[in-house]
Amino acid sequence: MNKLILPIMALTFSTSIFADDHKSNKNTDESRMNHPNHLLNFKECRETKDAVGTFLAMADKAWKEVEEDINNEEEWAKASFLASQAAHYSTVYDVWCKDMINKRVKMGMAKKMKGKKKKEG
């Protein structure tokens, strides 16, 4: 038993030494903005927004099919599922992306105004 404890402890401690290695790596994805509260980058936010639109379009089509045949439970379930997926994706976008996108737009507008002032002055 004692012979096993030493190798296990050595293995455990050696892996914990490398646990902080990820902090030293610079994030090459500029769109993450190196902020701990950003779960998604700009590309992922755009994909999430596109998914919301896709789910809404699919749900709308499914609801129209429900209107044609109100007693079709399968279409009701499909329409309900697609609408709830659109709602879930909208929530994710609203929580993780909306402020980041708005900040990026404001930064872009400020940059344009700064460039405009330089040209005038």
N, CA and C of each residue as an Amber inpcrd file, in Angstrom:
protein
   363
   0.8190000  -1.1860000   0.0000000   0.0000000   0.0000000   0.0000000
   0.8670000   1.2550000   0.0000000   1.9270000   1.2490000   0.8080000
   2.8250000   2.3980000   0.8630000   3.5120000   2.6510000  -0.4760000
   3.7400000   1.5740000  -1.2150000   4.3870000   1.7170000  -2.5150000
   3.4720000   2.4330000  -3.5020000   2.1770000   2.3220000  -3.3250000
   1.2180000   2.9690000  -4.2240000   0.9860000   4.4440000  -3.8710000
   1.1000000   4.7770000  -2.6160000   0.8050000   6.1400000  -2.1770000
   1.7810000   7.1400000  -2.7920000   3.0400000   6.8390000  -2.8110000
   4.0270000   7.7690000  -3.3470000   3.7970000   8.0800000  -4.8330000
   3.6190000   7.0810000  -5.7020000   3.3620000   7.4030000  -7.1140000
   2.0530000   8.1660000  -7.3230000   1.0320000   7.8250000  -6.5300000
  -0.2520000   8.5260000  -6.6630000  -0.0970000   9.9860000  -6.2490000
   0.6190000  10.2330000  -5.1550000   0.8330000  11.6120000  -4.7140000
   1.6740000  12.3790000  -5.7290000   2.6870000  11.7450000  -6.2640000
   3.5300000  12.4090000  -7.2660000   2.7070000  12.7710000  -8.5010000
   1.8620000  11.8740000  -8.9340000   1.0110000  12.1260000 -10.0940000
   0.0160000  13.2540000  -9.8080000  -0.5880000  13.2310000  -8.6490000
  -1.5650000  14.2570000  -8.2710000  -0.9260000  15.6340000  -8.2220000
   0.2030000  15.7570000  -7.5690000   0.8560000  17.0560000  -7.4400000
   1.4510000  17.5390000  -8.7590000   1.9280000  16.6200000  -9.5690000
   2.5160000  17.0430000 -10.8410000   1.4460000  17.5950000 -11.7860000
   0.2360000  17.0630000 -11.7470000  -0.8300000  17.5920000 -12.6120000
  -1.3360000  18.9330000 -12.1000000  -1.3050000  19.1430000 -10.8000000
  -1.7700000  20.4250000 -10.2780000  -0.7930000  21.5560000 -10.5740000
   0.4590000  21.2290000 -10.8070000   1.4530000  22.2530000 -11.1600000
   1.0920000  22.8890000 -12.4980000   0.5590000  22.0910000 -13.4110000
   0.2260000  22.5890000 -14.7430000  -1.1940000  23.1390000 -14.8360000
  -1.9310000  23.1540000 -13.7540000  -3.3240000  23.5910000 -13.7900000
  -3.4520000  25.0660000 -14.1380000  -2.5200000  25.9070000 -13.7530000
  -2.5960000  27.3330000 -14.0480000  -1.9540000  27.7030000 -15.3730000
  -1.5540000  26.7410000 -16.1430000  -0.8920000  27.0130000 -17.4120000
  -1.7640000  27.8100000 -18.3610000  -3.0710000  27.6270000 -18.3160000
  -3.9580000  28.3240000 -19.2340000  -3.9610000  29.8350000 -19.0080000
  -3.6180000  30.2970000 -17.8240000  -3.6060000  31.7290000 -17.5480000
  -2.4830000  32.4450000 -18.2900000  -1.3950000  31.7730000 -18.5260000
  -0.2710000  32.4210000 -19.1870000  -0.4640000  32.5110000 -20.6890000
  -1.3390000  31.6880000 -21.2500000  -1.5940000  31.7380000 -22.6810000
  -2.4380000  32.9560000 -23.0060000  -1.9780000  33.7670000 -23.9470000
  -2.7560000  34.9250000 -24.3420000  -3.8880000  34.4690000 -25.2400000
  -5.0390000  35.0800000 -25.0410000  -6.2060000  34.7490000 -25.8530000
  -6.0360000  35.4180000 -27.2100000  -5.8540000  34.6260000 -28.2390000
  -5.6340000  35.1870000 -29.5660000  -6.9300000  35.6170000 -30.2260000
  -8.0660000  35.2120000 -29.6980000  -9.3500000  35.6070000 -30.2450000
  -9.6890000  36.9980000 -29.7180000  -9.4530000  38.0130000 -30.5270000
  -9.6690000  39.3920000 -30.0980000 -11.1250000  39.6710000 -29.7650000
 -12.0320000  38.9160000 -30.3580000 -13.4410000  39.1810000 -30.1430000
 -13.9110000  38.8060000 -28.7390000 -13.1420000  38.0370000 -28.0110000
 -13.5230000  37.7010000 -26.6330000 -13.2750000  38.8650000 -25.6890000
 -12.4190000  39.7600000 -26.0790000 -12.1000000  40.9610000 -25.3140000
 -11.5060000  40.6380000 -23.9430000 -11.0220000  39.4280000 -23.7350000
 -10.3620000  39.0140000 -22.4920000 -11.1410000  39.4110000 -21.2450000
 -12.4170000  39.2230000 -21.2710000 -13.2690000  39.5790000 -20.1500000
 -13.8400000  38.2990000 -19.5350000 -13.7740000  38.1530000 -18.2170000
 -14.2190000  36.9060000 -17.5960000 -15.7290000  36.6840000 -17.7000000
 -16.5010000  37.7290000 -17.9740000 -17.9510000  37.5770000 -18.0550000
 -18.4480000  37.2940000 -19.4610000 -17.5600000  37.1660000 -20.4200000
 -17.9740000  36.8670000 -21.7880000 -17.9210000  35.3670000 -22.0190000
 -19.0830000  34.7970000 -22.1930000 -19.1740000  33.3630000 -22.4440000
 -19.0160000  33.0700000 -23.9360000 -19.5340000  33.9670000 -24.7600000
 -19.5080000  33.7920000 -26.2080000 -18.7260000  34.9170000 -26.8610000
 -18.0870000  34.6210000 -27.9750000 -17.4160000  35.6860000 -28.7180000
 -18.3920000  36.2550000 -29.7440000 -17.9520000  37.2380000 -30.5320000
 -18.8560000  37.9110000 -31.4590000 -19.3980000  36.9680000 -32.5240000
 -18.5740000  36.0770000 -33.0140000 -19.0290000  35.1250000 -34.0270000
 -20.1080000  34.2160000 -33.4520000 -19.8810000  33.7200000 -32.2390000
 -20.8640000  32.8510000 -31.5980000 -22.1570000  33.6040000 -31.2990000
 -22.0430000  34.8780000 -30.9580000 -23.2390000  35.6940000 -30.7280000
 -24.0250000  35.8650000 -32.0230000 -23.3350000  36.1030000 -33.1020000
 -23.9930000  36.2380000 -34.3970000 -24.6990000  34.9330000 -34.7680000
 -24.0440000  33.8020000 -34.5200000 -24.6470000  32.5010000 -34.7920000
 -25.8780000  32.2670000 -33.9070000 -25.8160000  32.7140000 -32.6640000
 -26.9510000  32.5790000 -31.7560000 -28.1210000  33.4130000 -32.2510000
 -27.8220000  34.6440000 -32.6810000 -28.8730000  35.5160000 -33.2160000
 -29.4920000  34.9020000 -34.4680000 -28.6660000  34.3370000 -35.3330000
 -29.1760000  33.6810000 -36.5390000 -30.0490000  32.4770000 -36.1770000
 -29.6580000  31.7540000 -35.1450000 -30.4380000  30.5980000 -34.7050000
 -31.8080000  31.0330000 -34.1830000 -31.8590000  32.1680000 -33.4940000
 -33.1410000  32.6890000 -33.0180000 -34.0660000  32.9300000 -34.2090000
 -33.5350000  33.5880000 -35.2290000 -34.3300000  33.8520000 -36.4270000
 -34.7930000  32.5770000 -37.1110000 -33.9180000  31.6000000 -37.1820000
 -34.2680000  30.3200000 -37.8040000 -35.3680000  29.6170000 -37.0160000
 -35.2040000  29.5570000 -35.6950000 -36.2290000  28.9070000 -34.8730000
 -37.5600000  29.6430000 -34.9580000 -37.5210000  30.9830000 -35.0010000
 -38.7710000  31.7400000 -35.1230000 -39.4690000  31.4580000 -36.4480000
 -38.6980000  31.4120000 -37.5250000 -39.2790000  31.1170000 -38.8380000
 -39.8740000  29.7120000 -38.8690000 -39.1490000  28.7510000 -38.3050000
 -39.6510000  27.3710000 -38.2690000 -40.8990000  27.2660000 -37.3870000
 -40.8960000  27.9750000 -36.2610000 -42.0580000  27.9520000 -35.3640000
 -43.2620000  28.5950000 -36.0400000 -43.0440000  29.6850000 -36.7530000
 -44.1370000  30.3450000 -37.4560000 -44.7600000  29.4060000 -38.4890000
 -43.9110000  28.7180000 -39.2220000 -44.3980000  27.7500000 -40.2110000
 -45.1890000  26.6310000 -39.5250000 -44.6810000  26.1490000 -38.4100000
 -45.3600000  25.0790000 -37.6730000 -46.7040000  25.5540000 -37.1240000
 -46.7610000  26.8140000 -36.6220000 -48.0320000  27.3340000 -36.1100000
 -49.0550000  27.4680000 -37.2260000 -48.6050000  27.8290000 -38.4250000
 -49.5320000  27.9030000 -39.5650000 -50.0850000  26.5290000 -39.8970000
 -49.2580000  25.4940000 -39.7680000 -49.7260000  24.1240000 -39.9970000
 -50.7020000  23.7000000 -38.9070000 -50.4920000  24.1870000 -37.6810000
 -51.4240000  23.8960000 -36.5850000 -52.7800000  24.5390000 -36.8770000
 -52.7540000  25.7630000 -37.4090000 -54.0040000  26.4470000 -37.7230000
 -54.8130000  25.6890000 -38.7700000 -54.1190000  24.9920000 -39.6740000
 -54.8160000  24.2150000 -40.7020000 -55.4850000  22.9780000 -40.1110000
 -54.8380000  22.3560000 -39.1410000 -55.3830000  21.1610000 -38.5000000
 -55.1530000  21.2680000 -36.9970000 -56.1290000  21.8170000 -36.3020000
 -56.0070000  22.0860000 -34.8600000 -55.8640000  20.7980000 -34.0490000
 -56.3850000  19.7090000 -34.5300000 -56.3710000  18.4530000 -33.7670000
 -55.0810000  17.6550000 -33.9290000 -54.1350000  18.1270000 -34.7230000
 -52.8890000  17.4040000 -34.9500000 -51.9310000  17.6790000 -33.7860000
 -51.8590000  16.7460000 -32.8650000 -51.0250000  16.9250000 -31.6680000
 -49.5380000  16.9750000 -31.9950000 -49.1310000  16.2770000 -33.0350000
 -47.7230000  16.2740000 -33.4220000 -47.2790000  17.6700000 -33.8680000
 -48.1250000  18.3520000 -34.6190000 -47.8010000  19.7220000 -35.0530000
 -47.8040000  20.6890000 -33.8800000 -48.7230000  20.4930000 -32.9240000
 -48.7360000  21.3160000 -31.7170000 -47.4190000  21.1670000 -30.9540000
 -46.9790000  19.9380000 -30.7990000 -45.7340000  19.6770000 -30.0690000
 -44.5450000  20.2870000 -30.8080000 -44.5330000  20.1450000 -32.1260000
 -43.4440000  20.7030000 -32.9370000 -43.4070000  22.2260000 -32.8200000
 -44.5670000  22.8480000 -32.9650000 -44.6310000  24.3070000 -32.8880000
 -44.2290000  24.8070000 -31.5030000 -44.6960000  24.1260000 -30.4940000
 -44.3610000  24.5090000 -29.1210000 -42.8640000  24.3660000 -28.8540000
 -42.2980000  23.2450000 -29.3020000 -40.8690000  23.0190000 -29.1060000
 -40.0380000  24.0930000 -29.8030000 -40.3780000  24.4020000 -31.0530000
 -39.6000000  25.3980000 -31.8080000 -39.7210000  26.7870000 -31.1910000
 -40.9150000  27.1250000 -30.7230000 -41.1040000  28.4190000 -30.0730000
 -40.3020000  28.5030000 -28.7810000 -40.2720000  27.4150000 -28.0100000
 -39.4960000  27.4400000 -26.7610000 -38.0000000  27.5000000 -27.0480000
 -37.5400000  26.8370000 -28.1040000 -36.1240000  26.9220000 -28.4750000
 -35.7610000  28.3580000 -28.8590000 -36.6300000  29.0110000 -29.6120000
 -36.3860000  30.4110000 -29.9820000 -36.3070000  31.2760000 -28.7230000
 -37.1720000  31.0160000 -27.7590000 -37.1550000  31.7730000 -26.5030000
 -35.8630000  31.5240000 -25.7230000 -35.4260000  30.2750000 -25.6780000
 -34.1900000  29.9550000 -24.9490000 -32.9820000  30.6220000 -25.6120000
 -32.8950000  30.5320000 -26.9290000 -31.7820000  31.1610000 -27.6320000
 -31.8290000  32.6800000 -27.4770000 -33.0330000  33.2520000 -27.4620000
 -33.1760000  34.6950000 -27.2550000 -32.6620000  35.1010000 -25.8820000
 -32.9460000  34.2760000 -24.8920000 -32.4670000  34.5640000 -23.5380000
 -30.9430000  34.5140000 -23.4850000 -30.3670000  33.5050000 -24.1000000
 -28.9010000  33.3960000 -24.1350000 -28.3110000  34.6280000 -24.8230000
 -28.8860000  35.0220000 -25.9440000 -28.3850000  36.1950000 -26.6640000
 -28.5200000  37.4420000 -25.8030000 -29.6690000  37.6050000 -25.1740000
 -29.9130000  38.7950000 -24.3560000 -28.9430000  38.8820000 -23.1850000
 -28.6720000  37.7520000 -22.5380000 -27.8050000  37.7520000 -21.3500000
 -26.3330000  37.8670000 -21.7160000 -25.8670000  37.0990000 -22.7100000
 -24.4360000  37.0010000 -22.9770000 -23.9400000  37.8600000 -24.1240000
 -24.8330000  38.3240000 -24.9930000 -24.3470000  38.9920000 -26.2040000
 -24.7800000  40.4420000 -26.3400000 -25.9630000  40.7690000 -25.9120000
 -26.5440000  42.0790000 -26.2010000 -25.6610000  43.2300000 -25.7240000
 -25.2160000  43.1970000 -24.4830000 -24.3780000  44.2770000 -23.9570000
 -23.0340000  44.3380000 -24.6720000 -22.4670000  43.1730000 -24.9870000
 -21.1770000  43.1400000 -25.6670000 -21.3100000  43.7400000 -27.0710000
 -22.3770000  43.4190000 -27.7780000 -22.6030000  43.9580000 -29.1180000
 -22.8380000  45.4550000 -29.0400000 -23.6560000  45.8950000 -28.0830000
 -23.9160000  47.3310000 -27.9270000 -22.6300000  48.0970000 -27.6170000
 -21.7810000  47.5160000 -26.7800000 -20.5140000  48.1660000 -26.4500000
 -19.6360000  48.2780000 -27.6880000 -19.6210000  47.2440000 -28.5000000
 -18.8140000  47.2620000 -29.7200000 -19.3290000  48.3320000 -30.6940000
 -20.6480000  48.4460000 -30.7950000 -21.2380000  49.4600000 -31.6750000
 -20.8780000  50.8540000 -31.1660000 -20.9910000  51.0800000 -29.8640000
 -20.6440000  52.3760000 -29.2870000 -19.1790000  52.7140000 -29.5150000
 -18.2990000  51.7140000 -29.3840000 -16.8730000  51.9460000 -29.6150000
 -16.6330000  52.3240000 -31.0740000 -17.3420000  51.6530000 -31.9810000
 -17.2100000  51.9680000 -33.3970000 -17.7000000  53.3690000 -33.7130000
 -18.8050000  53.7620000 -33.1000000 -19.3390000  55.1120000 -33.3110000
 -18.3900000  56.1610000 -32.7510000 -17.8210000  55.9010000 -31.5790000
 -16.8710000  56.8370000 -30.9750000 -15.6380000  56.9840000 -31.8570000
 -15.1920000  55.8930000 -32.4340000 -14.0270000  55.9230000 -33.3180000
 -14.3270000  56.7570000 -34.5720000 -15.5250000  56.5990000 -35.1280000
 -15.9180000  57.3890000 -36.2970000 -15.9850000  58.8720000 -35.9560000
 -16.5410000  59.1750000 -34.7960000 -16.6560000  60.5900000 -34.3700000
 -15.2730000  61.1910000 -34.1540000 -14.3690000  60.4100000 -33.6010000
 -13.0010000  60.8690000 -33.3710000 -12.3140000  61.1580000 -34.7030000
 -12.5010000  60.2680000 -35.6670000 -11.9250000  60.4670000 -36.9870000
 -12.5380000  61.6640000 -37.6900000 -13.8220000  61.8920000 -37.4680000
 -14.5220000  63.0180000 -38.0710000 -13.9950000  64.3440000 -37.5120000
 -13.7510000  64.3630000 -36.2000000 -13.2250000  65.5690000 -35.5600000
 -11.8210000  65.9030000 -36.0500000 -11.0180000  64.8510000 -36.2800000
  -9.6630000  65.0620000 -36.7730000  -9.6970000  65.6890000 -38.1720000
 -10.6250000  65.2580000 -39.0070000 -10.7340000  65.7890000 -40.3600000
 -11.1860000  67.2530000 -40.3440000 -12.0880000  67.5920000 -39.4200000
 -12.6080000  68.9570000 -39.3130000 -11.5710000  69.9030000 -38.7240000
 -10.7850000  69.3970000 -37.7960000  -9.8670000  70.2470000 -37.0450000
  -8.5500000  70.3590000 -37.6210000
